[in-house]
Structure formats: structure tokens, C-alpha cells
Amino acid sequence: MQNGRVTQPMKIDDYSTKKNKDLKAEENMEEILEELEEIRVNTPKGFSVRAIREDRDCN
């Protein structure tokens, strides 16, 4: 910044820095989601139905 003025290259640099951070965050989220999808959770048959009914009946 020179004399309180923002130059075009500074705007481009700020934009590219922000865009780079956004893309990295998106990549990280995709990796996390892929890992979560690989996790296998074994629950007893009917667990979801019982859990929902129990929650509904408590209110």
C-alpha cells in the first residue's frame, strides 16, 4: 500500500490468497468426509426406530 492507496496487484494477491485458503479448506473437508464414509458402525437391527421413538416420546 502506497500513500493509503490500494493497488491492483494487492487486490489480486489478497484474492488469490483467500481463494487458495478456501480451496485448501474444501480439500480438507472432502478428505474428512471420505474417511467418515469408510467407517463402519454396526448397530442392532431396529436401533434407529427405537431411538427415534424414545426421543419423540420423551418430549
PyMOL Python script that loads the backbone (N, CA, C, O; Angstrom):
from pymol import cmd

cmd.read_pdbstr("""\
ATOM      1  N   MET A   1       0.859  -1.165   0.000  1.00  0.00           N
ATOM      2  CA  MET A   1       0.000   0.000   0.000  1.00  0.00           C
ATOM      3  C   MET A   1       0.904   1.227   0.000  1.00  0.00           C
ATOM      4  O   MET A   1       1.819   1.342   0.814  1.00  0.00           O
ATOM      5  N   GLN A   2       0.634   2.123  -0.912  1.00  0.00           N
ATOM      6  CA  GLN A   2       1.438   3.334  -1.015  1.00  0.00           C
ATOM      7  C   GLN A   2       0.533   4.541  -0.806  1.00  0.00           C
ATOM      8  O   GLN A   2      -0.471   4.706  -1.500  1.00  0.00           O
ATOM      9  N   ASN A   3       0.891   5.368   0.140  1.00  0.00           N
ATOM     10  CA  ASN A   3       0.132   6.589   0.421  1.00  0.00           C
ATOM     11  C   ASN A   3      -1.344   6.299   0.697  1.00  0.00           C
ATOM     12  O   ASN A   3      -2.210   7.086   0.313  1.00  0.00           O
ATOM     13  N   GLY A   4      -1.634   5.193   1.351  1.00  0.00           N
ATOM     14  CA  GLY A   4      -3.013   4.864   1.685  1.00  0.00           C
ATOM     15  C   GLY A   4      -3.826   4.356   0.514  1.00  0.00           C
ATOM     16  O   GLY A   4      -5.041   4.201   0.634  1.00  0.00           O
ATOM     17  N   ARG A   5      -3.202   4.097  -0.594  1.00  0.00           N
ATOM     18  CA  ARG A   5      -3.922   3.622  -1.780  1.00  0.00           C
ATOM     19  C   ARG A   5      -3.694   2.120  -1.953  1.00  0.00           C
ATOM     20  O   ARG A   5      -2.598   1.611  -1.718  1.00  0.00           O
ATOM     21  N   VAL A   6      -4.724   1.444  -2.358  1.00  0.00           N
ATOM     22  CA  VAL A   6      -4.622   0.014  -2.625  1.00  0.00           C
ATOM     23  C   VAL A   6      -4.365  -0.152  -4.118  1.00  0.00           C
ATOM     24  O   VAL A   6      -5.087   0.391  -4.955  1.00  0.00           O
ATOM     25  N   THR A   7      -3.337  -0.902  -4.425  1.00  0.00           N
ATOM     26  CA  THR A   7      -3.003  -1.105  -5.829  1.00  0.00           C
ATOM     27  C   THR A   7      -3.677  -2.373  -6.344  1.00  0.00           C
ATOM     28  O   THR A   7      -4.058  -3.250  -5.570  1.00  0.00           O
ATOM     29  N   GLN A   8      -3.814  -2.450  -7.643  1.00  0.00           N
ATOM     30  CA  GLN A   8      -4.433  -3.615  -8.278  1.00  0.00           C
ATOM     31  C   GLN A   8      -3.693  -4.908  -7.932  1.00  0.00           C
ATOM     32  O   GLN A   8      -4.347  -5.906  -7.630  1.00  0.00           O
ATOM     33  N   PRO A   9      -2.363  -4.931  -7.964  1.00  0.00           N
ATOM     34  CA  PRO A   9      -1.667  -6.168  -7.596  1.00  0.00           C
ATOM     35  C   PRO A   9      -1.969  -6.615  -6.168  1.00  0.00           C
ATOM     36  O   PRO A   9      -2.006  -7.815  -5.895  1.00  0.00           O
ATOM     37  N   MET A  10      -2.189  -5.662  -5.243  1.00  0.00           N
ATOM     38  CA  MET A  10      -2.529  -6.033  -3.870  1.00  0.00           C
ATOM     39  C   MET A  10      -3.896  -6.702  -3.820  1.00  0.00           C
ATOM     40  O   MET A  10      -4.088  -7.665  -3.078  1.00  0.00           O
ATOM     41  N   LYS A  11      -4.844  -6.200  -4.601  1.00  0.00           N
ATOM     42  CA  LYS A  11      -6.174  -6.788  -4.643  1.00  0.00           C
ATOM     43  C   LYS A  11      -6.095  -8.214  -5.187  1.00  0.00           C
ATOM     44  O   LYS A  11      -6.722  -9.129  -4.653  1.00  0.00           O
ATOM     45  N   ILE A  12      -5.327  -8.386  -6.242  1.00  0.00           N
ATOM     46  CA  ILE A  12      -5.170  -9.708  -6.850  1.00  0.00           C
ATOM     47  C   ILE A  12      -4.500 -10.660  -5.871  1.00  0.00           C
ATOM     48  O   ILE A  12      -4.905 -11.816  -5.753  1.00  0.00           O
ATOM     49  N   ASP A  13      -3.481 -10.184  -5.169  1.00  0.00           N
ATOM     50  CA  ASP A  13      -2.781 -11.021  -4.201  1.00  0.00           C
ATOM     51  C   ASP A  13      -3.713 -11.423  -3.062  1.00  0.00           C
ATOM     52  O   ASP A  13      -3.726 -12.583  -2.652  1.00  0.00           O
ATOM     53  N   ASP A  14      -4.496 -10.465  -2.547  1.00  0.00           N
ATOM     54  CA  ASP A  14      -5.454 -10.775  -1.481  1.00  0.00           C
ATOM     55  C   ASP A  14      -6.482 -11.804  -1.952  1.00  0.00           C
ATOM     56  O   ASP A  14      -6.820 -12.736  -1.223  1.00  0.00           O
ATOM     57  N   TYR A  15      -6.971 -11.624  -3.174  1.00  0.00           N
ATOM     58  CA  TYR A  15      -7.963 -12.550  -3.719  1.00  0.00           C
ATOM     59  C   TYR A  15      -7.362 -13.945  -3.875  1.00  0.00           C
ATOM     60  O   TYR A  15      -7.988 -14.933  -3.490  1.00  0.00           O
ATOM     61  N   SER A  16      -6.170 -14.034  -4.429  1.00  0.00           N
ATOM     62  CA  SER A  16      -5.564 -15.348  -4.658  1.00  0.00           C
ATOM     63  C   SER A  16      -5.233 -16.042  -3.336  1.00  0.00           C
ATOM     64  O   SER A  16      -5.350 -17.264  -3.234  1.00  0.00           O
ATOM     65  N   THR A  17      -4.826 -15.280  -2.334  1.00  0.00           N
ATOM     66  CA  THR A  17      -4.545 -15.856  -1.019  1.00  0.00           C
ATOM     67  C   THR A  17      -5.821 -16.418  -0.406  1.00  0.00           C
ATOM     68  O   THR A  17      -5.824 -17.533   0.117  1.00  0.00           O
ATOM     69  N   LYS A  18      -6.904 -15.647  -0.468  1.00  0.00           N
ATOM     70  CA  LYS A  18      -8.178 -16.101   0.080  1.00  0.00           C
ATOM     71  C   LYS A  18      -8.685 -17.318  -0.687  1.00  0.00           C
ATOM     72  O   LYS A  18      -9.149 -18.285  -0.083  1.00  0.00           O
ATOM     73  N   LYS A  19      -8.600 -17.274  -1.998  1.00  0.00           N
ATOM     74  CA  LYS A  19      -9.076 -18.384  -2.830  1.00  0.00           C
ATOM     75  C   LYS A  19      -8.286 -19.652  -2.517  1.00  0.00           C
ATOM     76  O   LYS A  19      -8.855 -20.741  -2.446  1.00  0.00           O
ATOM     77  N   ASN A  20      -6.984 -19.509  -2.332  1.00  0.00           N
ATOM     78  CA  ASN A  20      -6.130 -20.645  -2.013  1.00  0.00           C
ATOM     79  C   ASN A  20      -6.541 -21.269  -0.676  1.00  0.00           C
ATOM     80  O   ASN A  20      -6.616 -22.492  -0.560  1.00  0.00           O
ATOM     81  N   LYS A  21      -6.806 -20.436   0.330  1.00  0.00           N
ATOM     82  CA  LYS A  21      -7.252 -20.929   1.634  1.00  0.00           C
ATOM     83  C   LYS A  21      -8.592 -21.648   1.518  1.00  0.00           C
ATOM     84  O   LYS A  21      -8.793 -22.703   2.121  1.00  0.00           O
ATOM     85  N   ASP A  22      -9.513 -21.069   0.737  1.00  0.00           N
ATOM     86  CA  ASP A  22     -10.828 -21.672   0.546  1.00  0.00           C
ATOM     87  C   ASP A  22     -10.715 -23.047  -0.119  1.00  0.00           C
ATOM     88  O   ASP A  22     -11.381 -23.998   0.288  1.00  0.00           O
ATOM     89  N   LEU A  23      -9.874 -23.138  -1.133  1.00  0.00           N
ATOM     90  CA  LEU A  23      -9.701 -24.411  -1.835  1.00  0.00           C
ATOM     91  C   LEU A  23      -9.081 -25.464  -0.925  1.00  0.00           C
ATOM     92  O   LEU A  23      -9.468 -26.632  -0.962  1.00  0.00           O
ATOM     93  N   LYS A  24      -8.123 -25.049  -0.112  1.00  0.00           N
ATOM     94  CA  LYS A  24      -7.479 -25.982   0.818  1.00  0.00           C
ATOM     95  C   LYS A  24      -8.492 -26.471   1.845  1.00  0.00           C
ATOM     96  O   LYS A  24      -8.510 -27.654   2.183  1.00  0.00           O
ATOM     97  N   ALA A  25      -9.332 -25.573   2.341  1.00  0.00           N
ATOM     98  CA  ALA A  25     -10.361 -25.961   3.304  1.00  0.00           C
ATOM     99  C   ALA A  25     -11.344 -26.946   2.669  1.00  0.00           C
ATOM    100  O   ALA A  25     -11.770 -27.903   3.315  1.00  0.00           O
ATOM    101  N   GLU A  26     -11.699 -26.716   1.420  1.00  0.00           N
ATOM    102  CA  GLU A  26     -12.610 -27.617   0.711  1.00  0.00           C
ATOM    103  C   GLU A  26     -11.969 -28.994   0.524  1.00  0.00           C
ATOM    104  O   GLU A  26     -12.632 -30.017   0.700  1.00  0.00           O
ATOM    105  N   GLU A  27     -10.694 -29.022   0.172  1.00  0.00           N
ATOM    106  CA  GLU A  27      -9.970 -30.290   0.038  1.00  0.00           C
ATOM    107  C   GLU A  27      -9.964 -31.048   1.362  1.00  0.00           C
ATOM    108  O   GLU A  27     -10.215 -32.253   1.396  1.00  0.00           O
ATOM    109  N   ASN A  28      -9.676 -30.338   2.448  1.00  0.00           N
ATOM    110  CA  ASN A  28      -9.644 -30.960   3.771  1.00  0.00           C
ATOM    111  C   ASN A  28     -11.008 -31.548   4.128  1.00  0.00           C
ATOM    112  O   ASN A  28     -11.087 -32.655   4.660  1.00  0.00           O
ATOM    113  N   MET A  29     -12.078 -30.813   3.837  1.00  0.00           N
ATOM    114  CA  MET A  29     -13.417 -31.293   4.148  1.00  0.00           C
ATOM    115  C   MET A  29     -13.738 -32.542   3.334  1.00  0.00           C
ATOM    116  O   MET A  29     -14.333 -33.484   3.858  1.00  0.00           O
ATOM    117  N   GLU A  30     -13.356 -32.560   2.080  1.00  0.00           N
ATOM    118  CA  GLU A  30     -13.600 -33.739   1.240  1.00  0.00           C
ATOM    119  C   GLU A  30     -12.858 -34.954   1.787  1.00  0.00           C
ATOM    120  O   GLU A  30     -13.405 -36.056   1.807  1.00  0.00           O
ATOM    121  N   GLU A  31     -11.620 -34.764   2.230  1.00  0.00           N
ATOM    122  CA  GLU A  31     -10.846 -35.865   2.810  1.00  0.00           C
ATOM    123  C   GLU A  31     -11.509 -36.387   4.082  1.00  0.00           C
ATOM    124  O   GLU A  31     -11.580 -37.597   4.299  1.00  0.00           O
ATOM    125  N   ILE A  32     -11.986 -35.488   4.907  1.00  0.00           N
ATOM    126  CA  ILE A  32     -12.654 -35.884   6.152  1.00  0.00           C
ATOM    127  C   ILE A  32     -13.921 -36.675   5.846  1.00  0.00           C
ATOM    128  O   ILE A  32     -14.175 -37.708   6.465  1.00  0.00           O
ATOM    129  N   LEU A  33     -14.715 -36.192   4.893  1.00  0.00           N
ATOM    130  CA  LEU A  33     -15.943 -36.885   4.549  1.00  0.00           C
ATOM    131  C   LEU A  33     -15.662 -38.279   3.990  1.00  0.00           C
ATOM    132  O   LEU A  33     -16.385 -39.228   4.295  1.00  0.00           O
ATOM    133  N   GLU A  34     -14.619 -38.405   3.175  1.00  0.00           N
ATOM    134  CA  GLU A  34     -14.247 -39.709   2.640  1.00  0.00           C
ATOM    135  C   GLU A  34     -13.869 -40.666   3.766  1.00  0.00           C
ATOM    136  O   GLU A  34     -14.268 -41.830   3.758  1.00  0.00           O
ATOM    137  N   GLU A  35     -13.104 -40.176   4.726  1.00  0.00           N
ATOM    138  CA  GLU A  35     -12.706 -41.021   5.856  1.00  0.00           C
ATOM    139  C   GLU A  35     -13.917 -41.426   6.689  1.00  0.00           C
ATOM    140  O   GLU A  35     -14.006 -42.569   7.137  1.00  0.00           O
ATOM    141  N   LEU A  36     -14.841 -40.508   6.897  1.00  0.00           N
ATOM    142  CA  LEU A  36     -16.039 -40.829   7.678  1.00  0.00           C
ATOM    143  C   LEU A  36     -16.914 -41.863   6.966  1.00  0.00           C
ATOM    144  O   LEU A  36     -17.523 -42.721   7.605  1.00  0.00           O
ATOM    145  N   GLU A  37     -16.967 -41.770   5.632  1.00  0.00           N
ATOM    146  CA  GLU A  37     -17.761 -42.740   4.875  1.00  0.00           C
ATOM    147  C   GLU A  37     -17.187 -44.145   4.978  1.00  0.00           C
ATOM    148  O   GLU A  37     -17.925 -45.123   4.853  1.00  0.00           O
ATOM    149  N   GLU A  38     -15.892 -44.262   5.202  1.00  0.00           N
ATOM    150  CA  GLU A  38     -15.241 -45.564   5.302  1.00  0.00           C
ATOM    151  C   GLU A  38     -15.469 -46.243   6.649  1.00  0.00           C
ATOM    152  O   GLU A  38     -15.276 -47.452   6.776  1.00  0.00           O
ATOM    153  N   ILE A  39     -15.877 -45.473   7.650  1.00  0.00           N
ATOM    154  CA  ILE A  39     -16.101 -46.029   8.978  1.00  0.00           C
ATOM    155  C   ILE A  39     -17.392 -46.845   8.968  1.00  0.00           C
ATOM    156  O   ILE A  39     -18.447 -46.365   8.552  1.00  0.00           O
ATOM    157  N   ARG A  40     -17.287 -48.058   9.423  1.00  0.00           N
ATOM    158  CA  ARG A  40     -18.455 -48.926   9.507  1.00  0.00           C
ATOM    159  C   ARG A  40     -18.911 -48.994  10.962  1.00  0.00           C
ATOM    160  O   ARG A  40     -18.135 -49.315  11.862  1.00  0.00           O
ATOM    161  N   VAL A  41     -20.163 -48.691  11.163  1.00  0.00           N
ATOM    162  CA  VAL A  41     -20.720 -48.734  12.505  1.00  0.00           C
ATOM    163  C   VAL A  41     -21.786 -49.827  12.513  1.00  0.00           C
ATOM    164  O   VAL A  41     -22.741 -49.782  11.738  1.00  0.00           O
ATOM    165  N   ASN A  42     -21.614 -50.791  13.384  1.00  0.00           N
ATOM    166  CA  ASN A  42     -22.591 -51.870  13.496  1.00  0.00           C
ATOM    167  C   ASN A  42     -23.565 -51.555  14.624  1.00  0.00           C
ATOM    168  O   ASN A  42     -23.187 -51.446  15.790  1.00  0.00           O
ATOM    169  N   THR A  43     -24.822 -51.412  14.242  1.00  0.00           N
ATOM    170  CA  THR A  43     -25.859 -51.166  15.244  1.00  0.00           C
ATOM    171  C   THR A  43     -26.881 -52.289  15.133  1.00  0.00           C
ATOM    172  O   THR A  43     -27.080 -52.849  14.055  1.00  0.00           O
ATOM    173  N   PRO A  44     -27.520 -52.613  16.233  1.00  0.00           N
ATOM    174  CA  PRO A  44     -28.518 -53.679  16.203  1.00  0.00           C
ATOM    175  C   PRO A  44     -29.694 -53.297  15.297  1.00  0.00           C
ATOM    176  O   PRO A  44     -30.031 -52.122  15.149  1.00  0.00           O
ATOM    177  N   LYS A  45     -30.301 -54.313  14.701  1.00  0.00           N
ATOM    178  CA  LYS A  45     -31.458 -54.079  13.844  1.00  0.00           C
ATOM    179  C   LYS A  45     -32.556 -53.396  14.661  1.00  0.00           C
ATOM    180  O   LYS A  45     -32.849 -53.805  15.784  1.00  0.00           O
ATOM    181  N   GLY A  46     -33.152 -52.365  14.093  1.00  0.00           N
ATOM    182  CA  GLY A  46     -34.231 -51.641  14.756  1.00  0.00           C
ATOM    183  C   GLY A  46     -33.762 -50.540  15.688  1.00  0.00           C
ATOM    184  O   GLY A  46     -34.583 -49.873  16.317  1.00  0.00           O
ATOM    185  N   PHE A  47     -32.463 -50.341  15.788  1.00  0.00           N
ATOM    186  CA  PHE A  47     -31.924 -49.326  16.699  1.00  0.00           C
ATOM    187  C   PHE A  47     -32.452 -47.932  16.372  1.00  0.00           C
ATOM    188  O   PHE A  47     -32.880 -47.203  17.267  1.00  0.00           O
ATOM    189  N   SER A  48     -32.423 -47.565  15.106  1.00  0.00           N
ATOM    190  CA  SER A  48     -32.850 -46.217  14.709  1.00  0.00           C
ATOM    191  C   SER A  48     -34.305 -45.971  15.071  1.00  0.00           C
ATOM    192  O   SER A  48     -34.657 -44.913  15.592  1.00  0.00           O
ATOM    193  N   VAL A  49     -35.148 -46.960  14.789  1.00  0.00           N
ATOM    194  CA  VAL A  49     -36.575 -46.807  15.077  1.00  0.00           C
ATOM    195  C   VAL A  49     -36.792 -46.632  16.574  1.00  0.00           C
ATOM    196  O   VAL A  49     -37.547 -45.755  16.993  1.00  0.00           O
ATOM    197  N   ARG A  50     -36.138 -47.457  17.379  1.00  0.00           N
ATOM    198  CA  ARG A  50     -36.293 -47.349  18.836  1.00  0.00           C
ATOM    199  C   ARG A  50     -35.778 -46.016  19.353  1.00  0.00           C
ATOM    200  O   ARG A  50     -36.413 -45.389  20.201  1.00  0.00           O
ATOM    201  N   ALA A  51     -34.639 -45.582  18.851  1.00  0.00           N
ATOM    202  CA  ALA A  51     -34.048 -44.323  19.311  1.00  0.00           C
ATOM    203  C   ALA A  51     -34.952 -43.136  18.980  1.00  0.00           C
ATOM    204  O   ALA A  51     -35.136 -42.238  19.801  1.00  0.00           O
ATOM    205  N   ILE A  52     -35.506 -43.143  17.783  1.00  0.00           N
ATOM    206  CA  ILE A  52     -36.394 -42.042  17.378  1.00  0.00           C
ATOM    207  C   ILE A  52     -37.670 -42.055  18.213  1.00  0.00           C
ATOM    208  O   ILE A  52     -38.125 -41.006  18.669  1.00  0.00           O
ATOM    209  N   ARG A  53     -38.247 -43.237  18.415  1.00  0.00           N
ATOM    210  CA  ARG A  53     -39.461 -43.331  19.227  1.00  0.00           C
ATOM    211  C   ARG A  53     -39.196 -42.865  20.661  1.00  0.00           C
ATOM    212  O   ARG A  53     -39.991 -42.132  21.248  1.00  0.00           O
ATOM    213  N   GLU A  54     -38.078 -43.302  21.201  1.00  0.00           N
ATOM    214  CA  GLU A  54     -37.740 -42.904  22.566  1.00  0.00           C
ATOM    215  C   GLU A  54     -37.591 -41.396  22.676  1.00  0.00           C
ATOM    216  O   GLU A  54     -38.086 -40.788  23.625  1.00  0.00           O
ATOM    217  N   ASP A  55     -36.917 -40.795  21.715  1.00  0.00           N
ATOM    218  CA  ASP A  55     -36.727 -39.344  21.730  1.00  0.00           C
ATOM    219  C   ASP A  55     -38.069 -38.626  21.571  1.00  0.00           C
ATOM    220  O   ASP A  55     -38.343 -37.647  22.265  1.00  0.00           O
ATOM    221  N   ARG A  56     -38.886 -39.113  20.668  1.00  0.00           N
ATOM    222  CA  ARG A  56     -40.189 -38.488  20.414  1.00  0.00           C
ATOM    223  C   ARG A  56     -41.082 -38.602  21.641  1.00  0.00           C
ATOM    224  O   ARG A  56     -41.765 -37.645  22.007  1.00  0.00           O
ATOM    225  N   ASP A  57     -41.077 -39.762  22.273  1.00  0.00           N
ATOM    226  CA  ASP A  57     -41.963 -39.985  23.427  1.00  0.00           C
ATOM    227  C   ASP A  57     -41.522 -39.209  24.665  1.00  0.00           C
ATOM    228  O   ASP A  57     -42.342 -38.930  25.540  1.00  0.00           O
ATOM    229  N   CYS A  58     -40.257 -38.863  24.751  1.00  0.00           N
ATOM    230  CA  CYS A  58     -39.755 -38.106  25.911  1.00  0.00           C
ATOM    231  C   CYS A  58     -40.210 -36.655  25.876  1.00  0.00           C
ATOM    232  O   CYS A  58     -40.246 -35.990  26.911  1.00  0.00           O
ATOM    233  N   ASN A  59     -40.551 -36.170  24.717  1.00  0.00           N
ATOM    234  CA  ASN A  59     -40.944 -34.753  24.597  1.00  0.00           C
ATOM    235  C   ASN A  59     -42.393 -34.649  24.700  1.00  0.00           C
ATOM    236  O   ASN A  59     -42.939 -33.548  24.625  1.00  0.00           O
TER     237      ASN A  59
END
""", "prot")
cmd.dss("prot")
cmd.show_as("cartoon", "prot")
cmd.util.cbc("prot")
cmd.orient("prot")
